[in-house]
Amino acid sequence: MPKAKIHRKSPSLDMTAMCDVAFLLLTFFMLTAKARPQEAVIVDTPGSISETKLPDAGTLTILVGPDGKVFLDMAGSHTRYDLIQRMNADLKLGLSDEDQKRFAIAGGFGVPMENLRGWLRADATERTKMAIPGIPVDSTNNQLGQWIHNARQSQNVMLQQGKVKGDYVIIVKADKETPYPAVQDVINTLKDIKVNKFNLITNMESDPNKPKKAG
């Protein structure tokens, strides 16, 4: 008697649920991710073999371009808003409430205080056409020192209120073509306001003293 053949069917998996989960995760990351703001000036840092890692948040960055112009950027909209309120009241900058809100969410800047209002009220296209002289660092008009001093005070206020987790990490990021006197002016400014701990940013290079891993 011949044996009956059993029809074999290839197994199938319902991928609908997995696709739903994948699209849900993708949507979540798209909505929660924050775009990294563009730096105020493009800086090509020199190389070194330092492996020290810096935090992504809680930083106050001093950028020094190849032409020696100084820019300043700081993390934290709460701190920035407290800072600009403090500076506006003490130095009579003439900024409106809207100007101060713009500063709180703006990126790095490199204009003297007297030009700040015009810079804040300009849109992105207008800013690219504006002459950016950099923040004054000379001994007779050292505005960089005023900004950093007040920014650290504002960060301490935010720390006491529980809106930030720690003090600012001071970062100096200079181009490899930046004249040394320009970098020295920044370092002297930090020393003058009693900032003796700061970080110099470099590009990571391989350490020639380390043995190479076998391939």
C-alpha positions in Angstrom: 0.0 0.0 0.0 1.6 3.3 -1.0 2.4 5.8 1.7 0.6 9.1 1.7 2.8 12.0 1.1 2.7 14.8 3.7 2.7 18.2 2.1 5.3 20.3 3.8 4.8 24.0 4.0 7.6 26.5 4.6 7.3 28.2 8.0 6.3 31.9 7.9 6.7 34.6 10.5 4.5 37.6 11.0 6.9 40.6 10.9 4.1 43.2 11.5 4.8 43.6 15.2 8.5 43.8 14.7 8.2 46.5 12.0 5.8 48.4 14.3 8.4 48.4 17.1 11.2 49.4 14.8 9.3 52.4 13.4 8.2 53.3 17.0 11.9 53.4 18.2 12.9 55.3 15.1 10.2 57.9 15.7 11.2 58.2 19.4 14.9 58.9 18.6 14.0 61.4 15.9 11.7 63.4 18.2 14.1 63.3 21.2 17.4 63.8 19.5 18.9 67.3 19.7 20.9 68.6 16.8 24.5 69.7 17.6 24.6 73.5 17.1 27.2 74.8 14.6 30.2 76.4 16.1 30.6 80.1 15.7 33.9 79.7 13.9 35.6 76.7 12.2 38.6 75.7 14.2 41.2 73.1 13.1 42.8 72.2 16.3 46.4 71.0 16.6 47.2 67.3 17.3 48.3 65.6 20.5 48.3 62.2 22.1 46.1 63.2 25.1 43.2 60.8 25.7 41.3 62.9 28.2 37.6 62.9 27.4 35.4 66.0 28.0 31.7 66.0 29.0 29.1 66.7 26.3 27.2 69.1 28.6 28.2 71.7 31.2 30.9 73.3 29.1 32.0 76.9 28.5 34.0 77.0 25.3 36.4 79.7 24.2 37.0 79.5 20.5 40.0 81.3 19.0 40.1 81.5 15.2 43.1 81.4 12.9 42.9 85.2 12.7 43.0 85.5 16.6 39.3 86.5 16.9 37.7 85.2 20.1 34.3 83.6 20.3 32.4 82.3 23.3 29.8 79.5 23.7 28.2 78.0 26.7 25.9 75.1 27.5 22.5 75.4 29.2 19.7 77.7 28.3 18.8 78.4 32.0 22.4 79.5 32.7 22.5 81.6 29.5 19.2 83.4 30.4 20.4 84.2 33.9 23.7 85.4 32.5 22.2 87.8 29.9 19.8 89.2 32.5 22.7 89.8 34.8 24.8 91.4 32.1 21.9 93.5 30.8 21.1 94.9 34.2 24.7 95.6 35.3 26.1 96.9 32.0 23.0 98.6 30.6 23.1 96.7 27.3 19.6 97.9 26.3 18.3 94.3 25.5 14.6 93.6 25.5 13.0 90.5 27.0 12.8 89.0 23.5 16.5 89.8 22.9 17.4 88.0 26.1 15.3 85.0 25.2 17.1 84.8 21.8 20.5 84.9 23.6 19.4 82.0 25.8 18.9 79.7 22.8 21.6 81.1 20.5 24.9 79.4 19.9 28.4 80.8 20.1 28.9 84.6 19.5 31.9 86.8 18.8 30.8 90.4 19.0 31.5 93.2 21.4 28.7 94.0 23.9 27.8 97.2 22.1 27.0 95.1 19.0 25.2 92.3 20.7 21.7 93.7 20.3 22.1 94.1 16.5 23.5 90.6 16.3 20.7 89.0 18.3 18.0 90.7 16.1 19.5 89.6 12.8 18.4 86.4 11.2 20.8 83.6 10.2 21.3 85.1 6.7 22.0 88.6 7.9 24.5 87.3 10.5 26.6 85.7 7.8 27.0 89.1 6.1 27.8 90.9 9.3 31.4 91.8 10.2 32.3 89.7 13.3 35.2 91.4 15.1 35.4 88.9 18.0 35.0 89.5 21.7 37.5 92.1 23.0 40.3 90.6 25.1 42.7 93.6 25.3 43.7 94.9 28.7 41.8 98.1 28.4 38.5 96.5 27.4 38.6 92.8 28.4 35.0 91.8 27.8 35.8 88.1 27.6 36.7 88.2 31.3 33.4 89.8 32.2 31.5 87.2 30.2 33.3 84.3 31.8 33.1 85.6 35.3 29.4 86.3 35.1 28.7 83.0 33.3 30.3 81.0 36.2 28.2 83.0 38.7 25.1 82.2 36.8 26.1 78.5 36.6 26.5 78.5 40.4 23.0 79.9 40.8 21.6 77.2 38.5 23.5 74.6 40.5 21.9 75.8 43.7 18.5 75.7 42.1 19.1 72.1 40.9 18.8 73.1 37.2 22.3 71.9 36.4 24.5 69.1 37.7 27.9 70.8 38.2 30.2 73.7 37.6 31.3 74.8 34.1 34.1 72.9 32.5 36.3 75.6 30.8 37.5 74.7 27.3 39.9 76.7 25.2 39.7 75.6 21.5 42.2 77.3 19.2 43.1 76.8 15.6 46.6 75.3 14.9 47.3 78.5 12.8 46.2 80.9 15.6 49.0 83.3 16.6 50.4 82.3 20.0 49.9 85.9 21.5 46.1 85.5 20.9 46.0 82.2 22.8 48.2 83.8 25.6 45.7 86.7 25.9 42.9 84.2 26.6 45.0 82.3 29.1 46.0 85.5 30.9 42.3 86.5 31.0 41.4 83.2 32.7 44.2 83.7 35.2 43.1 87.3 36.0 39.6 86.1 37.0 41.1 83.2 39.1 40.4 80.4 36.6 43.4 78.1 37.0 41.8 74.9 35.7 40.9 74.7 32.0 41.2 72.3 29.1 43.0 72.9 25.8 41.3 71.0 22.9 43.4 69.0 20.4 42.9 66.3 17.8 43.7 62.8 18.9 46.9 61.4 17.4 48.5 58.0 17.9 51.1 57.7 20.6 54.4 56.7 19.0 55.6 55.3 22.4 52.8 52.8 22.6 53.4 49.4 21.1 51.2 48.7 18.0 48.7 45.9 18.3 49.4 42.8 16.2 47.1 42.5 13.2 
